[in-house]
Amino acid sequence: MDDKKPARRHDLTSGPIPRTLLLFALPVLGSNVLQSLNGSINAVWVGRFLGEAALTATSNANLVLFLILGTVFGIGMAATILVAQSVGARDLPEAKRIVGTSATFFFLVSVVFAVCGWIWVDAILTGLGTPADALPLARSYLRIIFVAVPMMNLLSFVMTVLRGAGDSRTPFVFMALAVVLDVVLNPLLIRGIGPFPELGIAGSATSTLIGQTVSVITILIVLYVRKHPLRLAGADLALLRPEPALLRIVVFKGIPMGLQMIVISAAALTVMGIVNSYGSQVAAAYGIAAQLWTYIQMPALAIGAAVSSMAAQNVGAGRWDRIGKVAASGVGFNLVLTGALVALLFVFDRPVLSLFLSNDSAAIDIAAHINRVASWSFILFGITIVLFATVRATGAVMPPLIILIISVLFIRTGFAYSMRSVIGQEALWWSFPAGSIASLALAAAYYRLGRWRTTHMIEGRPAAGEPPDTGLGVPRQRANLATETQKS
């Protein structure tokens, strides 16, 4: 076998851009599909077995979980971009230092959030305005989810680092393992089928805990058995002690990206709080619609992740001539794929909605209306995701955060609050198009006119127009990475 094949397979700095981007994005999309199917199937089990109150409980709990994951998302994204830039520059030692520092900090922060979440679960759910009939169920579910948070975050970190290194296939395989375990165990633990105990809604959360834990342990074992170039073994284990200089970069670049997720989560929690005021039926309808929106957003999220890794590797390699083409390809794929999913949802919304609740439930009519009003706006937000992914790959992390604060937190939630007295519930659903239009307009303006091309994650990385070996000695580093890859 040609020793150079693994290096070429994970190299995102050469070859035809649309084909390379699509082939890299497909496993990411597959992972997103599996995650969404996992959540949807679990919602079906909960809704069918335990009713609307339980479904409302999981919807509220999952919003809290998304908020927690968002707090550490930025750290993982910063590490991924740094790893991708180092791989693009063929600087393997630097990539390993980034992995070691980030992994330790990432895991410790996850443990802190898990402990705090367990302790203050009641305050969190009360602050969210969870309906009284769903509160005990949400408490039981969320406490076990908090236990699972460190393993969920560690699995996410490992997968994003691998994608930064150019490998999107391995993460897909182990996401599949986690999802299969979760889906299979869910009904068994909810209903107590066979030798399994009957845990009710807690069984749904326990199946997630088991699936995530088994998957992260297995992927780590496989990476070490395969002697992956970025594994930390032997003397490299010392790299798990965080380096202050690298940690500052990861934190200061990661916090704004994490805050982007928190802004989106805060807006969703705000809308959820308003929705809860209309009772469990409206809350259940909104929860179902939100489940379907995860599918609509999957292509954009997958393409955005691929664009981020691909752009970052090209930044590290000094291939600025490819960056604009990467972004253009990402926007094109988003328009086609997200647009197709929105069209399908318009045609088949009721048959899909009936999977979650019985056909005579009034919540189905409400959910169908919500989809008609809001779902198309995710095409626009998908373009925003691709543009954000491109500029973040250079280290420009503050402008996307500011844009999201303005468009999502202020405009979307402001529209929902201010217009509710005028058009009632409709203000909640129309707030999504209002926010998406604002996000796209601001993101496009920054992409076109902003100074993101001169931003650095690490000083010394080549900016646009600079030679690729500025301060880095790239030819020597390229040889180091090629040697390590051949060893694997």
N, C-alpha and C positions, 0 to 999 in steps of 0.2 A: 504494500500500500504506500502511496506517496505521502511522505511525512508532512508535506506542505498543505495537504487538503484541509486539515482542521483549521489552520490559520486562515485559509481562503474562505472557508465556509462562514467564519465568524467575522470576516473583514467587511465593514460597511463603508469603506472609503474608496471602493473601486467597483467597476461593473455598471450595468444600466440601472439608473436610479429607480424608475418605477417598478421594475421587476424585483430588484433587491429589497425595496421598501415593502412591496406586497408580500414577498415570501417571508420576510421577517415579521410582518404584522399579522399574518394568518394564525400562527400559533398563539400570539398574544390575544387575538380575537377569540380563538378557541378557548383560551383560559377564561376570558371574560364571559363567554357563553356558558361555560361550565359553572362559573360562580353565580351567574344569574339564574340558571336552571336550578342550581342548588337552593337558592333563596326562594324561588317560585314554587318548587316542589315541596319544600318544607312548609311554605305558606299554605299550599293545598292540603297537606296533612293536618296542619293546625286548624285551618278553617273548617275542613270536613269533620274532623274528630272532636274539636273543642269549641267551635262556634265563632261568632263575630267578635265577642269580647276578647277571646284569645288572639284572634288575628289582629285586633287593634293593639293588644299588648306587645306582640312581636314587632309591629310597625313602629311603635314608640321606642321600643328597646333597640331596634336596628338603627334608628336615627341617632340615638346616644352612642352606639357602637361606632357609627360612621364618624361622629365627632371625635371620639377617642383615637381612632385610626388616623384621622386627619392631623392630630397633633404630632404624630411621629412620621407621617407621610413625607414631610419635607426633608427630614434627615435622610430617609432612604433615597429620595430623589436627588438630593445633593451628592450623596455618595455614588449613586448610579452615574450621574453626569461626570463626576470626577474620574470614576473608573473608565467610562467610555472615552473621555479625553485622553487618559493615560494609555489606554489600549490603542487608540488612534495614533498616539505619539510613539508607540512601541516602548513604553516605560513601565515594565512589569513590576520592578521594585516599588515604584510609587503607587501603583494600583494595589499592591498587597498592603502597603501602609494605610491606604484609605480604607480598605476592607476591615483591617484589624481595629483601627480607631473607631470607625462607624459602627461596627457590629457590637462592640462592648457598650458604647453609649446608647445605641438603639435599644438593646435588650434591657438595660437598666432602667431607662425611661419607661419602657413598656411595663415593667414590673411595678414601678411607682404608680402609674396610672391604674393598673389592675387593682392594687391594694386600696387606693383612694376610692375607686369606683365601687368596690365591694362595701366599703365602710359607709359611703354616702349615697347608696343606691336609692333610698327612700326620698332623700332631698332632691336628687336629680329628677326622679319621676314626678314628684310633686311640682317641682318648678316647671316641668314640661306641660303640666296640666293634664296628665293622663286621666282618662275617665275613671270614675270610682270603681265601676264593675270590672275594669281591666287592670287596675293597680296591683292586686295581689299576684295575678298571673305574670304581669310584666316584671315584678320584683323577683319571682322565682326564676324566670327565664334569664334576666339580665345578670343575676349574681353568678350563674354558671358561665355565662359569656365572658364576664370579667376574668374568671379563672383562665379562660382560653386565650385572653388577649396577648400574653407574652408569646405563646406559640404561634398565634395567627400573625403577629407582627414579625417574628423571626422568619417564618416561611415567606412572608411578603418581601422581607429584606433580601433573603437569599435569591429569590426569583428576580427581583429588580436588578441586583448586582450582576447576575448571569446575563440578563438582557443588555445591560450596559457593556458587557464584554462581548456582545454579539451573538449570544445563544438564547433564542426564544423557544427552542424545542424542549429542552429539559424542563423548564418551568411548567410547560403545558402538561407534560407527563405526570408530574407530581401534583399539580392542581387537580388533574383527573382522579388521582388516587384519593385525595382528600374529599372530593365531591362524591365519589362512589361510596366511600365509607359513610359519609354523612347521610346521603339519600337512603341507603339501605338500612342504616341503624335507626333513622328517625321514627318510622312507624312502629318499629319493634320496641323502642324505648318509651314511646308515647302510650301505646296500648298494652305493653307488657306481654308481647307475643312470644311464645316458646319459653326459653329459659330466662328471658330478659325481664327485669322488674318493670312495673307500670309506674312511670314517673310523670305522666301528663306533659304539660308544657315544658317542664324541666328536662324531659327526655329529648326534646328537640334541641335544646342547648347542649346537652351532654353528647349527643351524636356529633355536633360541630366540634366540641372539645377533642373527642377521640380522633376524628378525621384529620384535624389540623396537626395534632401531636404526632400521630403516626407518620404523616406525610413529611413533616420537617425533619424528623429523626432519620427517615429513609433517604431523603435527598442528600443530607449531610454525609451519610454513610457512602452513598454512591459516588459523590464528588471526591471523597477521600480514596475510595477504592480505585477510581479512574485516574487519580493523581492530577486533578484539575489544576491548571497553572495558577489559579488564584487561591488555592487552598492554603491554609496556614498550618504547617506541621514542623516539628523539630524546632530549630532556632527561630522560625517565623512566628511561633506562638507568642514570643515576646512582643510582637506587634499588636497583640490584643490590649496591651497597656496603651491607653489613648495618648497620642502625641498632641501637646497643647496647640501647636501651630495648625496642624491639620484639623483638630477638633474645632478650633475657632472658625475655620473656613466652612466646615460642614454645618456648624450651628448657625453661623451668620448668614450663610446662603440657604440653609435648610429651613430656618424659621419663617422667612417670607413665603416659601412654597408650602409649608405646613399651614400657615395662616390662610392661604388660599382655600385649602380644604375646610378650614374652620369657618371661613366666611360663608362658603357654600352650605356647610352644615348648619351654621347659625341661621341663615335664611330659611333653610328647610325646617329647622326646629321652630322658628317663628311662625311660619305658615302652618306647621302641624299644630301648634298651640291654638291658632285661630280655628283650624279645622275641628279640633277636639271640642271647641265650644258649641259646635252644631250637633254633637252627640256621636254615638258609636257607629251609626249607620253611615253618616257622611265620612267619618274617620276611616271606616273600613273601605269605602269606595275610593277614597284618596289613596289609601295604602295599596289597593290593587292597582290603581293607575300608576303609582310610583314603581311598583314591581315591573310593569310593562315598559316604563320609561328606561329602566336599566337596560333593556334589550335595545331600545332605540339608540341609546348612547354608546353601546358597545363598540360599533365600528370606529367612532370618533376617538374613544379612549384608547383602543388598540392602535389606531393609526398615530395618535398623538404620542403614545409610548414608543412606537417604532421611529417616528420622526425625531423624538428627543435623543434616542440612542444613536441613530444614524447621523444626525446633525452634530452631536457631541464628538463622535469619533472623527468626523471630518474636520471639526474645529481643532482637535488635537493633532491631526495630520496636516493642518494648514491648508486643507482643500476647500477654501472659501468659494471657489467657483461652483461647488456642488450644493451649497446651502440653500440658495433660492430655489433650485430645482427640486430639492427634497421637500421644501414647504409647498411648492406648487403641486407636486404629485400627491402630497397628503391631503390638500384641499380637494383635489379632484376625486380621489377615492372616497372621501367623506361625503361629498355631494351625491355620488352614485349609491353608495351603500346605505347611508342613513336615510336618504330620500326613498329608497326602495322599502326600507322597514316601515317608515311612516305611512307609505301608501298601503302596505299590507295591513297595518293596524287599522286604517280607516275602513278597509273592506271587511276584515274578519274580527272586529273588536268584540262583538257580543259572544261569539262562540268561545273566544279565548277567556273573556271575563267569567263565563259560566263555569269554567274549570275551578274557580276559587269559591264561588258561592252558588247556592241553588238558583235555578232559573226564575223563581218567583220572588227573589230578593230585590227590593227596591234599590239596593246599593248598586246593582248592575246598571240601572238606568243612569244613576248619578255618575258612576265611573265612566260610562260611555260618553257622556257629555263632557266630562273633564278632559278626556283624550281628544275629542274633536277640537276643543278650544286650544289646548296647550301643546299637543305632541309635535306639531309641525315646527315649533320654535327650536327644537333640539337640532334641526339641520343647521340653523344659524349658530347655535352655541358650539356645534361640532367644529365649524370653521375656526371659531375662537380658540378652541382647544389646540388645534393644529398650529395656529400662529403663536400661541403661548409656548407650546413645546419647542418651537424653533428658536425663539428668543431666549428661553431659559437655558438652552444648550450652551450658550456662551457665558452664562452667569448673570444675565439680566433678569433678576427675580423680583425686584420691587415694582416696576411698572405693571406687570400682570396682576400683582396683589392690589395695587391702587385701582386698577380698572375694575376688578371684581368687587371691591368695596363699594365703588360708585354704582356699578350696574346691578349687582345682585343684592347687596345688603341695603343700599339706599333706594335705588329705583324699584327693584322688585318688591321688597317688603314695604317700601313707602307706598307703592301703588296699591298693594293688598290692604293696607290699613286705611289709607285716605279715601279710596274708592268704595270701601265696603258699605259706607253709609249711603252711597249713591246707587250701586248696582248689586249690593248684597254679596252672596257667595261667588258671583261671577268675578268679583275683583280678585279672588284668590287664584282662579284659573287663568285669567288674563294677565296676571302679574308675571307669568313665565314668559310669554312673548315680549312683554315690555322689557324685562331684564335681558333677554337674549339679543334683542335688537340693539340695545345700548352697549352690551358687551362686544358685539361684532364691530360696531362702528368705532369704538375706542381702540380695540385691538388692531384693527386694520390701519388706523391712523398711526399707531405706534410702530407697527411693523414697517410701514412705509417711510415714516419720518423720524423715528427714534434713533438713538445712538447705540443700540444693542450690539452692533457689529464691533464696537470698540471695547466691549466689556470683557473682563477676565474672571474666571473662577479662581485661577492661581496666577499670580503675576509671572510673566515670562512665557505664558501661552501665546502663540501667534494670533494676532487680531487680523481683521480683513486687510489684505494688501501686504502683510508681513511675510517673510520667508518662513517655511515650515520648520526650520531648524533653529529659530531664534532662542538662544539661551538653553537649548535642551539637548543638543547632540543627538538628534533623532536617528542617524544611521547606526550609532552604537546601540541605542535602545531598541531599535527594530531587530537587531541581531539577537538581543537578549530575549525578547518575546518569542521570536521564531525558535530559538533553542529550547525554551521552556515548553512551547506548544508541541514540539516534536517529541520531547521526553514523555509527554502525556499520552 
